[in-house]
Amino acid sequence: MNKASNELIIPDWDAPSTVKAIITTRNGGVSDAPYAEMNLGDHVGDASDAVNQNRAILRLLLPNEPVWLKQVHGVHVANADILADGVIEADACVSHSKNNVCAVMTADCLPVLLCDDAGTVVGAAHAGWRGLVSGVIECTVKSMHVPPVSLMAYLGPAIGPKRFEVGEEVRQAFMDHDAAAQDAFVPHGESKWLADIYLLARQRLAALGITRVYGGNFCTYTDNETFFSYRRDGVTGRMASLIWLSDDT
């Protein structure tokens, strides 16, 4: 089970004690509907003052300000250890240094947190179906510069397999990469499928040699009291999945 409150999820996985990770929910912030309450996205139409207050609340739990990304459903991986000026356009982030916080924001897409056995590197990836099929997990793992077999992954809150309806083009895009991806799709009406984004991510991780995979038991769409969901609500907030290396054990 995951250690969770209505405001925070602490991943339950076998990460080294120096690896810290938290995932926010929609609760515990100051934003008004439809962003209530803990919206961390500054690009969704919420009041800037509310977003800044929410980020300040989150900052109290962290060693540093997170590296906030402009996510574009791509595969570029930012390096949290190299501070860049201006907007950082990327869909993943890695760090080999202490107290640099990698973060991705989601509201149905899959957040993937990664670390190695030795506690020398962490990563976070924003894996919507476009990023997932294009290789955002593979690019993140490559940027971590350790043998993939030494890595473990945690799959955070995403839209569940009973709610993620996609078209034939999405199914085909995954199957063009790996025919086994068909196992992640269930027919759902004419030319429509229900997709299991958790299984698709597990397949990609397994192909890299990463078999220690935790989490993956959420549904942002159905749990409206805990999670934001773009598919459910349209205009809504964003949650954050964060990971960093710490001096504390």
Order of alpha helices (4+ residues) and beta strands (2+ residues): beta-beta-beta-alpha-beta-beta-beta-beta-beta-alpha-alpha-beta-beta-alpha-beta-beta-alpha-beta-alpha-beta
